[in-house]
Each structure stands twice: as C-alpha cells, then as structure tokens.
C-alpha cells in the first residue's frame, strides 16, 4: 500500500506541475479577456448585479420553489455555493498563506476579480446552450457549449466534440477529487483533532489513518447517500437551508476574532500587499520560493475555492428556472464575490490578525498547526477549545455540502458521456470515493484535487475564449433591452424552439 501511494504521489505531481504551470496563464488571460469584452461589467454594472441577485433574494420568482424538474435561482446559487464554499475557504486559504506567505491573499483577490467575469461567461453560455434531457431536466455545461458552440465553427466540429468529451472525463475525475476525497479528508482530520476519542484514534489501520477516520467516513457516506440518491431537488433543498446559515455563522465568528485582534488589521493588509511582490524572509530563506510561487499559490487556491474557470457551477446554474442567460450570469458574479471576496478574506484576516503568521518574516508561529488546522488554532486562541470545535463543525458543513454539489456536476458529465439511464452507477462510484477520502493522507488527497481542477479547466477555458464574441453580443443585447429600454429581439437560446418557448415567459 505504501509503495502504491508513493507512485501515485509522484505521478500526480508531474501532471499537477504541468497543468498549473501553463493552465494558470490561460486562466488569468481568460478572466482578463472576458472582463474587457464585457466592458469591465463587474465594476461598471456593480449596482445592477447586486440589486438583481442579493437585492431580490426574497422575491418569489427568485427564491420561491419551482414545480417540475427545474430549481429556483436562489436554490441554484446555494447549490453552487455549496460546491464552492468548502475546504478551499478554510484549509485552502491557510495553505496559500503557509505556502506563499500573506501576499498569496492578494493574488487570490486578483484571480477572483477576473474570475467573476469568467464565471459570468460560463453561466451565460450554459443557459444559452442548455437543453432538456429525456427526463425533462435541463442539462447545460461546458460540454454542450464546446460541442454546439465551438463545434459550430468551420472545421471545429470534431475539435469541439473531443474537448467536450475530455471536459466530461476531467469533470468526473474532479468530482472524485475536489468533490469527494479532498473535502472528506479535511472533515476527518479536523473532527479527529477537535473531538478526539483515544479509544478509536489510537487504533491504527496504517500510518496516519485510524479506526476513528474509518468510522467518520462511514457515517458521512450513509448521510450523503440519503441525500444524493434523492436527486437534484433534494440536494438543492438541503443546500438552501444549510448554506446561508453556515456562511453567516462563519463570517460572524471571523468578525469576532478580527475584532478582538483589531490592532493587527492594518499590519495584516500591509503584509498582504507588501508580500504580493516580494518574498517573505522565512519562506525565501527556508523553502526557496520566489514571487512566481506566491502568485501560483494565491491563484491556484483561489480557483480551488471559487471554481471560476472550471466550468463546474454552470451545470447547476443551468437547472435554474431563469429565462435570461445574463440574469444567471449575474448570480455567477455574486457567487465568486461571496466565496472569495467575503468568506476567503474573512479566513485570511483571522489567520493574519491572530498572530499565527509572523507578519514581518512570514514564519508560522503556531507549533503543530498546518493547513488543515491553522484556522482552528486561530479560533481557539479566542474561544478556547470551542473555537477549534466550531471550525471542525464549519469544515464539516462546508465540505459536506461541497460533496453534494459536486455529485450533481459529475452526474451531468456522466450523463453526457453515457446517458441518463446509467447515472445511478456514477452516484454509487462517487459515494465510494467519499470513503476513500477518509482513508487518504492529507497532502495526497489535496494534491489529487488540485490536479483534477487543472485538467478540467483547460478545455472549458478554450471554449469560453472561442465564444467570447457570443458572450459580448448576449451581454450587449441584455444591456440594450433591460438597462437602456431598446426594442430589440432577446438572445435567450441557440435552439429556435427553446428561444420561442423562453420568449413567451418574458
């Protein structure tokens, strides 16, 4: 078993280095391109996307339950946030700071700023190219706009189809990594640390994994099965109840920590901006990292957290009852904003203001703390043992809802490749990977998740770039009609029959 894990680690590292070395440039370039072609929409229309998302949260057509196979816009957001607000927001931010210093937070912000428009574009394309499957459920995602969008270009039919297939394969693998193993692993590590039961944690299955790990994994497997096997409606119903509560509680808890350590807020922001372009002494002298590594850590962990550029959340946004592609795109902007600009920033400030990191040298000050437990240690500094337990429960909820959201993503990719009738087989395999996550070492589970993210990102971004002109046209069409009051024909779907059906709902 030990030799197998060593081989798996070496093989994964080689792929990870390639996709995140080259893929990162593609990710940032796509975000910049979509920001430019939409006229810096996330800034120039900030009031509009705020009012059309969080500003209408209590409107019936936004958050009211929907009959049939569709889900409400709010349920789509919560399910998407369930899949994005996870381990990346706690352990991922901590890992970025430990591995890249305080400056990594700056690059998380940069990636999120441009990622807003990447996520917006994915959702616009997802709605525009979606269609209904044999069960009458909307199906949308990068595989469809690669096949029918990129594939419609002269000489690109087979290229679009091949990229769609590759994306679907990578999505399924990612659902096993980021959507199961990585999330469950962090749950188990934190629960064992915060709620230690010596009678279980001292009985080892093999190095680093105890009977306690296995027991928690089995419990999570059973609960996940009860929700996942109920389909998207049950997942969305669970998400809309849990996600808002867990986000509010975590933000409030973080604000208390930051408030207690208010005198370090200024120094924390100074360190973030200072070390975005220079290497902290402790990291440069000990680990030998350079500025490029800081950028990579920040951007990579940012994408791991908000998933902008992966083409993942569009698969649940496409199930929304929304008519306008741009309207769902606005929720994509808000999704990245809430995930990174709010939740990840709270986590970063908790770590930096707590004294866990020396703001002058970048050295880790808390003994025995790592990426999985650093935030918990920071909370325990104010709340004692209950602080660590609070974070363990927060990670449990954050990560568990991520697993549920990713089950839908992987299921849609599986449906594209093998058809709706075989999707139950995917769900069974996905449930098995949940148990596998409880039995993997922390670093390996996290690295596998990183690799699958990168592999999934490449074909999706190629599709977004190729269809950037279409996104620009759809956006201008929406602005002309909705904001300037012009009488122009709406752009709602690539399919004439769906276009006609949706026009009747306007």
Secondary structure per residue as TSV (DSSP state, phi and psi in degrees):
chain	resnum	aa	ss	phi	psi
A	1	X	-	360.0	-41.8
A	2	X	H	-63.1	-41.1
A	3	X	H	-66.6	-36.8
A	4	X	H	-63.5	-45.4
A	5	X	H	-63.7	-35.1
A	6	X	H	-65.2	-44.5
A	7	X	H	-63.4	-43.3
A	8	X	H	-62.4	-39.5
A	9	X	H	-64.3	-47.5
A	10	X	H	-62.9	-44.3
A	11	X	H	-63.6	-43.6
A	12	X	H	-65.2	-40.4
A	13	X	H	-61.4	-37.9
A	14	X	H	-66.5	-41.4
A	15	X	H	-71.3	-41.8
A	16	X	H	-58.7	-43.8
A	17	X	H	-61.9	-36.0
A	18	X	H	-73.0	-52.0
A	19	X	H	-67.6	-33.8
A	20	X	H	-88.0	-12.1
A	21	X	H	-78.6	-51.4
A	22	X	H	-88.2	-38.8
A	23	X	H	-64.2	-28.8
A	24	X	H	-63.1	-39.9
A	25	X	H	-64.8	-39.9
A	26	X	H	-63.8	-39.7
A	27	X	H	-62.0	-51.5
A	28	X	H	-65.8	-39.4
A	29	X	H	-62.5	-39.5
A	30	X	H	-64.7	-44.3
A	31	X	H	-60.8	-42.5
A	32	X	H	-64.6	-44.7
A	33	X	H	-60.0	-48.1
A	34	X	H	-69.8	-28.7
A	35	X	H	-65.7	-42.2
A	36	X	H	-69.1	-49.0
A	37	X	H	-68.4	-21.9
A	38	X	T	-96.6	8.3
A	39	X	T	69.3	38.9
A	40	X	S	52.6	51.1
A	41	X	H	-55.6	-36.7
A	42	X	H	-65.9	-17.5
A	43	X	H	-105.5	-49.7
A	44	X	H	-66.2	-24.9
A	45	X	T	-122.6	34.0
A	46	X	H	-62.0	-37.7
A	47	X	H	-65.9	-36.8
A	48	X	H	-68.3	-48.6
A	49	X	H	-71.4	-25.2
A	50	X	H	-69.7	-45.9
A	51	X	H	-68.1	-30.6
A	52	X	T	-85.1	-7.4
A	53	X	T	-114.0	-90.8
A	54	X	G	-63.3	-27.0
A	55	X	G	-70.1	-18.7
A	56	X	G	-116.7	24.0
A	57	X	T	-62.5	-25.2
A	58	X	T	-101.5	6.0
A	59	X	-	-76.1	141.5
A	60	X	H	-62.2	-38.6
A	61	X	H	-73.6	-10.7
A	62	X	H	-100.2	-46.8
A	63	X	H	-114.0	-7.1
A	64	X	S	-69.3	147.9
A	65	X	-	-67.2	146.4
A	66	X	-	-112.0	137.4
A	67	X	S	-78.2	157.8
A	68	X	T	84.5	-153.8
A	69	X	T	-87.6	-16.5
A	70	X	-	-77.7	166.5
A	71	X	B	-125.2	162.6
A	72	X	-	-72.8	164.4
A	73	X	H	-60.5	-39.5
A	74	X	H	-68.1	-39.9
A	75	X	H	-63.9	-38.8
A	76	X	H	-62.8	-43.0
A	77	X	H	-62.7	-47.6
A	78	X	H	-63.5	-38.9
A	79	X	H	-67.6	-39.5
A	80	X	H	-66.2	-43.6
A	81	X	H	-66.6	-32.4
A	82	X	H	-59.9	-36.3
A	83	X	H	-82.5	-23.9
A	84	X	H	-97.1	-43.0
A	85	X	S	-79.1	93.9
A	86	X	S	-143.6	-142.0
A	87	X	H	-57.8	-34.2
A	88	X	I	-58.4	-29.1
A	89	X	I	-77.9	-19.7
A	90	X	I	-113.6	-71.4
A	91	X	I	-67.5	-33.3
A	92	X	I	-65.7	-43.3
A	93	X	H	-64.7	-43.0
A	94	X	H	-60.8	-42.6
A	95	X	H	-63.7	-37.9
A	96	X	H	-63.7	-42.4
A	97	X	H	-71.0	-42.3
A	98	X	H	-64.9	-41.4
A	99	X	H	-84.5	-26.7
A	100	X	H	-126.5	0.4
A	101	X	-	81.7	176.7
A	102	X	T	-57.5	-29.7
A	103	X	H	-62.9	-21.5
A	104	X	H	-62.0	-28.5
A	105	X	H	-63.4	-39.0
A	106	X	H	-58.7	-43.1
A	107	X	H	-75.1	-22.7
A	108	X	H	-65.2	-41.3
A	109	X	H	-64.1	-43.8
A	110	X	H	-60.9	-48.3
A	111	X	H	-60.6	-37.4
A	112	X	H	-71.5	-39.1
A	113	X	H	-58.8	-50.3
A	114	X	H	-75.9	-29.3
A	115	X	H	-65.1	-24.7
A	116	X	H	-55.8	-44.0
A	117	X	H	-81.7	-23.6
A	118	X	H	-67.0	-45.9
A	119	X	H	-65.4	-39.8
A	120	X	H	-56.8	-48.4
A	121	X	H	-64.4	-41.5
A	122	X	H	-59.0	-43.2
A	123	X	H	-70.7	-38.4
A	124	X	H	-60.3	-47.9
A	125	X	H	-66.6	-37.2
A	126	X	H	-61.0	-45.0
A	127	X	H	-69.0	-40.3
A	128	X	H	-65.9	-33.1
A	129	X	T	-106.1	6.1
A	130	X	-	-71.5	158.8
A	131	X	E	-148.2	168.4
A	132	X	E	-96.7	140.0
A	133	X	-	-85.6	-173.0
A	134	X	T	-61.9	-25.0
A	135	X	T	-90.7	2.9
A	136	X	S	81.2	14.5
A	137	X	-	-97.5	138.4
A	138	X	E	-62.2	138.1
A	139	X	E	-127.5	121.8
A	140	X	-	-147.2	162.7
A	141	X	S	154.8	178.4
A	142	X	H	-59.3	-33.8
A	143	X	H	-61.3	-31.1
A	144	X	H	-81.9	-39.1
A	145	X	H	-79.2	-15.8
A	146	X	H	-73.8	-45.2
A	147	X	H	-69.3	-50.3
A	148	X	H	-95.4	-19.3
A	149	X	T	-93.1	-70.8
A	150	X	G	-59.4	-38.3
A	151	X	G	-65.9	-16.7
A	152	X	G	-81.5	-13.1
A	153	X	S	-71.1	149.3
A	154	X	T	-59.1	124.7
A	155	X	T	78.6	6.0
A	156	X	-	-112.9	9.5
A	157	X	H	-56.7	-50.3
A	158	X	H	-76.6	-31.8
A	159	X	H	-62.9	-45.3
A	160	X	H	-61.1	-41.9
A	161	X	H	-67.3	-43.0
A	162	X	H	-62.8	-44.3
A	163	X	H	-65.3	-35.4
A	164	X	H	-64.0	-41.9
A	165	X	H	-66.0	-44.2
A	166	X	H	-61.2	-44.0
A	167	X	H	-58.7	-44.6
A	168	X	H	-63.3	-41.5
A	169	X	H	-62.2	-47.5
A	170	X	H	-64.8	-34.4
A	171	X	H	-64.7	-43.1
A	172	X	H	-61.8	-44.2
A	173	X	H	-64.2	-40.2
A	174	X	H	-63.9	-35.4
A	175	X	H	-65.8	-26.4
A	176	X	H	-79.9	-28.8
A	177	X	I	-88.5	-81.0
A	178	X	I	-64.9	-28.8
A	179	X	I	-91.4	3.2
A	180	X	I	-153.4	-71.3
A	181	X	I	-60.2	-50.1
A	182	X	H	-63.0	-43.8
A	183	X	H	-66.8	-49.4
A	184	X	H	-63.5	-37.1
A	185	X	H	-60.0	-43.4
A	186	X	H	-68.6	-35.8
A	187	X	H	-58.7	-50.7
A	188	X	H	-62.4	-46.7
A	189	X	H	-57.9	-45.5
A	190	X	H	-73.7	-36.5
A	191	X	H	-67.6	-40.8
A	192	X	H	-63.6	-38.4
A	193	X	H	-71.3	-43.4
A	194	X	H	-81.8	-32.3
A	195	X	S	-124.6	59.7
A	196	X	-	-66.2	133.2
A	197	X	-	-122.8	95.7
A	198	X	H	-50.9	-35.2
A	199	X	H	-62.0	-26.2
A	200	X	H	-101.0	-41.3
A	201	X	H	-73.2	-17.7
A	202	X	T	-90.8	-8.9
A	203	X	S	-91.8	102.8
A	204	X	E	-90.1	135.6
A	205	X	E	-81.2	-44.2
A	206	X	E	-161.6	177.6
A	207	X	T	-55.5	121.5
A	208	X	T	88.4	-7.5
A	209	X	E	-130.1	123.1
A	210	X	E	-111.3	177.2
A	211	X	H	-62.3	-31.7
A	212	X	H	-60.9	-43.9
A	213	X	H	-57.5	-46.0
A	214	X	H	-63.7	-43.4
A	215	X	H	-62.2	-46.6
A	216	X	H	-62.1	-41.1
A	217	X	H	-59.7	-42.2
A	218	X	H	-65.6	-42.0
A	219	X	H	-61.8	-46.0
A	220	X	H	-64.3	-36.7
A	221	X	H	-60.8	-45.4
A	222	X	H	-64.7	-46.3
A	223	X	H	-63.2	-44.1
A	224	X	H	-60.5	-41.6
A	225	X	H	-61.3	-40.8
A	226	X	H	-62.8	-33.2
A	227	X	H	-87.4	-49.0
A	228	X	H	-61.2	-41.3
A	229	X	T	-69.9	-9.3
A	230	X	T	-85.4	-5.2
A	231	X	-	87.1	-176.8
A	232	X	H	-61.1	-39.8
A	233	X	H	-57.7	-42.9
A	234	X	H	-70.7	-39.8
A	235	X	H	-61.5	-47.5
A	236	X	H	-64.7	-39.0
A	237	X	H	-63.7	-42.2
A	238	X	H	-65.1	-43.5
A	239	X	H	-64.4	-42.5
A	240	X	H	-68.2	-20.0
A	241	X	H	-87.7	-38.0
A	242	X	H	-88.5	-43.7
A	243	X	H	-58.7	-52.6
A	244	X	H	-58.3	-40.6
A	245	X	H	-65.3	-46.3
A	246	X	H	-68.4	-33.8
A	247	X	H	-67.3	-46.6
A	248	X	H	-61.6	-45.9
A	249	X	H	-62.2	-42.2
A	250	X	H	-67.1	-42.3
A	251	X	H	-64.6	-42.8
A	252	X	H	-62.7	-46.5
A	253	X	H	-59.7	-40.7
A	254	X	H	-65.6	-42.2
A	255	X	H	-62.7	-34.3
A	256	X	H	-65.0	-45.8
A	257	X	H	-59.7	-47.9
A	258	X	H	-64.1	-37.5
A	259	X	H	-65.0	-40.9
A	260	X	H	-62.9	-36.6
A	261	X	T	-103.8	34.1
A	262	X	G	-56.4	-30.3
A	263	X	G	-67.7	-12.9
A	264	X	G	-101.9	1.6
A	265	X	H	-63.6	-47.8
A	266	X	H	-60.2	-44.6
A	267	X	H	-65.2	-33.0
A	268	X	H	-66.7	-47.1
A	269	X	H	-64.7	-37.6
A	270	X	H	-61.1	-42.7
A	271	X	H	-65.9	-38.2
A	272	X	H	-59.6	-48.1
A	273	X	H	-75.3	-36.5
A	274	X	H	-64.4	-48.1
A	275	X	T	-89.7	9.8
A	276	X	T	-73.9	-23.2
A	277	X	T	-125.0	-2.8
A	278	X	S	-133.4	154.2
A	279	X	-	-90.8	128.4
A	280	X	-	-59.3	144.1
A	281	X	H	-56.8	-43.4
A	282	X	H	-64.4	-36.5
A	283	X	H	-82.0	-41.7
A	284	X	H	-66.5	-37.6
A	285	X	H	-80.1	-32.2
A	286	X	H	-94.6	-48.6
A	287	X	T	-98.8	-15.6
A	288	X	-	75.0	24.3
A	289	X	-	-74.7	159.0
A	290	X	-	-122.6	174.8
A	291	X	H	-56.8	-37.7
A	292	X	H	-57.0	-37.3
A	293	X	H	-68.3	-34.1
A	294	X	H	-66.1	-44.2
A	295	X	H	-61.0	-45.0
A	296	X	H	-62.4	-46.4
A	297	X	H	-58.5	-47.8
A	298	X	H	-64.3	-48.6
A	299	X	H	-67.4	-42.4
A	300	X	H	-64.6	-45.3
A	301	X	H	-69.5	-31.3
A	302	X	H	-63.5	-44.6
A	303	X	H	-67.4	-38.5
A	304	X	H	-58.9	-34.0
A	305	X	H	-79.7	-55.9
A	306	X	H	-94.2	-14.0
A	307	X	-	64.0	10.9
A	308	X	T	-63.9	124.3
A	309	X	T	105.6	-15.5
A	310	X	T	-81.9	-23.6
A	311	X	T	76.7	20.8
A	312	X	-	-87.7	-57.0
A	313	X	T	-63.9	-22.2
A	314	X	H	-59.4	-25.3
A	315	X	H	-70.9	-24.4
A	316	X	H	-94.8	-33.3
A	317	X	H	-60.2	-32.4
A	318	X	T	-68.0	-15.8
A	319	X	T	-87.2	0.8
A	320	X	B	-68.6	156.8
A	321	X	-	-82.3	8.1
A	322	X	-	-64.7	151.0
A	323	X	-	-100.7	-45.2
A	324	X	-	-81.9	126.3
A	325	X	H	-57.1	-41.0
A	326	X	H	-66.6	-35.2
A	327	X	H	-58.9	-40.7
A	328	X	H	-74.4	-29.2
A	329	X	H	-61.9	-34.7
A	330	X	H	-63.2	-37.7
A	331	X	H	-65.9	-31.0
A	332	X	H	-63.8	-40.4
A	333	X	H	-62.6	-48.2
A	334	X	H	-62.9	-36.3
A	335	X	H	-58.2	-47.8
A	336	X	H	-68.3	-39.8
A	337	X	I	-59.2	-49.8
A	338	X	I	-64.5	-41.5
A	339	X	I	-67.7	-53.3
A	340	X	I	-96.2	-50.8
A	341	X	I	-66.5	-26.9
A	342	X	I	-102.9	-66.9
A	343	X	I	-67.8	-46.8
A	344	X	I	-65.5	-36.6
A	345	X	H	-64.9	-40.3
A	346	X	H	-59.1	-45.5
A	347	X	H	-61.0	-45.1
A	348	X	H	-61.3	-43.1
A	349	X	H	-69.0	-33.8
A	350	X	H	-59.6	-47.5
A	351	X	H	-65.1	-47.5
A	352	X	H	-73.9	-36.1
A	353	X	H	-80.3	-17.9
A	354	X	T	-78.7	-11.4
A	355	X	T	88.1	7.2
A	356	X	S	-66.3	-27.6
A	357	X	B	-122.0	132.8
A	358	X	-	-71.3	113.4
A	359	X	T	-69.6	-16.0
A	360	X	T	-88.9	-37.0
A	361	X	T	-111.1	-17.4
A	362	X	-	81.9	7.6
A	363	X	-	-78.0	144.3
A	364	X	B	-75.0	124.8
A	365	X	-	-99.4	-20.8
A	366	X	S	-91.3	115.2
A	367	X	T	-69.1	138.0
A	368	X	T	79.8	2.4
A	369	X	-	-96.3	140.6
A	370	X	-	-134.0	-169.2
A	371	X	T	-60.9	-29.5
A	372	X	T	-80.4	-24.1
A	373	X	T	-124.5	-0.5
A	374	X	H	-60.8	-47.0
A	375	X	H	-65.6	-37.7
A	376	X	H	-61.8	-41.2
A	377	X	H	-64.8	-38.8
A	378	X	H	-64.6	-41.7
A	379	X	H	-65.9	-39.0
A	380	X	H	-67.4	-21.3
A	381	X	H	-65.0	-24.4
A	382	X	H	-106.0	-43.6
A	383	X	H	-101.0	1.7
A	384	X	T	70.3	-148.2
A	385	X	H	-62.0	-27.4
A	386	X	H	-71.6	-24.4
A	387	X	H	-66.5	-44.5
A	388	X	H	-66.1	-38.2
A	389	X	H	-70.0	-34.9
A	390	X	H	-61.2	-44.0
A	391	X	H	-67.1	-37.5
A	392	X	H	-60.7	-42.2
A	393	X	H	-69.5	-39.3
A	394	X	H	-61.1	-45.6
A	395	X	H	-64.5	-37.3
A	396	X	H	-57.8	-49.1
A	397	X	H	-70.5	-46.1
A	398	X	H	-58.8	-51.1
A	399	X	H	-71.1	-37.3
A	400	X	H	-67.1	-41.1
A	401	X	H	-67.0	-30.4
A	402	X	H	-61.5	-42.9
A	403	X	H	-58.4	-41.6
A	404	X	H	-66.2	-44.9
A	405	X	H	-61.9	-42.6
A	406	X	H	-70.8	-21.3
A	407	X	H	-62.9	-38.9
A	408	X	H	-67.1	-42.5
A	409	X	H	-60.3	-52.5
A	410	X	H	-62.6	-35.7
A	411	X	H	-64.9	-37.7
A	412	X	H	-68.3	-38.9
A	413	X	H	-65.7	-40.8
A	414	X	H	-62.7	-42.5
A	415	X	H	-59.4	-41.2
A	416	X	H	-62.2	-40.5
A	417	X	H	-80.5	-41.3
A	418	X	H	-121.3	-4.8
A	419	X	-	96.5	157.9
A	420	X	G	-63.1	-35.6
A	421	X	G	-67.5	-20.6
A	422	X	G	-98.8	4.7
A	423	X	H	-65.0	-25.1
A	424	X	H	-63.2	-32.7
A	425	X	H	-62.7	-41.1
A	426	X	H	-59.7	-45.4
A	427	X	H	-60.4	-38.0
A	428	X	H	-65.5	-45.3
A	429	X	H	-62.6	-41.6
A	430	X	H	-62.4	-39.1
A	431	X	H	-65.1	-35.5
A	432	X	H	-64.8	-39.0
A	433	X	H	-66.9	-23.2
A	434	X	H	-61.0	-45.8
A	435	X	H	-66.7	-37.7
A	436	X	H	-60.4	-38.1
A	437	X	H	-61.0	-33.7
A	438	X	H	-70.0	-20.3
A	439	X	H	-107.1	1.5
A	440	X	S	-92.3	156.9
A	441	X	-	-72.3	152.2
A	442	X	H	-58.2	-50.6
A	443	X	H	-64.5	-38.9
A	444	X	H	-68.6	-44.0
A	445	X	H	-60.3	-41.6
A	446	X	H	-67.5	-43.1
A	447	X	H	-65.6	-38.7
A	448	X	H	-62.8	-40.9
A	449	X	H	-61.9	-43.3
A	450	X	H	-58.1	-44.6
A	451	X	H	-64.9	-46.2
A	452	X	H	-63.8	-35.5
A	453	X	H	-57.1	-50.6
A	454	X	H	-62.7	-42.1
A	455	X	H	-63.7	-38.6
A	456	X	H	-69.9	-32.4
A	457	X	H	-66.1	-38.6
A	458	X	H	-61.6	-57.5
A	459	X	H	-62.7	-34.7
A	460	X	H	-61.8	-46.0
A	461	X	H	-67.6	-33.6
A	462	X	H	-59.8	-42.6
A	463	X	H	-64.8	-43.8
A	464	X	H	-63.2	-43.7
A	465	X	H	-63.2	-45.3
A	466	X	H	-61.9	-32.5
A	467	X	T	-103.3	16.0
A	468	X	H	-59.3	-36.3
A	469	X	H	-63.1	-37.6
A	470	X	H	-67.4	-41.7
A	471	X	H	-59.8	-41.7
A	472	X	H	-61.6	-43.1
A	473	X	H	-65.5	-43.8
A	474	X	H	-63.7	-40.2
A	475	X	H	-65.4	-45.8
A	476	X	H	-64.6	-36.5
A	477	X	H	-62.5	-43.5
A	478	X	H	-65.2	-46.0
A	479	X	I	-62.0	-41.9
A	480	X	I	-62.9	-42.3
A	481	X	I	-78.6	-50.8
A	482	X	I	-83.3	-34.2
A	483	X	I	-104.0	-27.0
A	484	X	S	-109.4	-5.8
A	485	X	-	72.2	20.9
A	486	X	-	-79.6	148.3
A	487	X	-	-92.9	86.8
A	488	X	-	-127.9	154.3
A	489	X	-	-68.4	129.3
A	490	X	-	-70.3	150.7
A	491	X	-	-106.7	101.4
A	492	X	-	-114.4	-30.9
A	493	X	-	-157.3	151.1
A	494	X	S	-75.5	-19.6
A	495	X	S	-95.9	123.7
A	496	X	H	-54.9	-41.1
A	497	X	H	-67.9	-39.5
A	498	X	H	-69.2	-40.4
A	499	X	H	-55.9	-47.3
A	500	X	H	-64.7	-42.5
A	501	X	H	-63.1	-42.4
A	502	X	H	-73.8	-33.3
A	503	X	H	-60.0	-35.8
A	504	X	T	-66.2	-19.1
A	505	X	T	-90.6	-11.6
A	506	X	-	-71.5	360.0
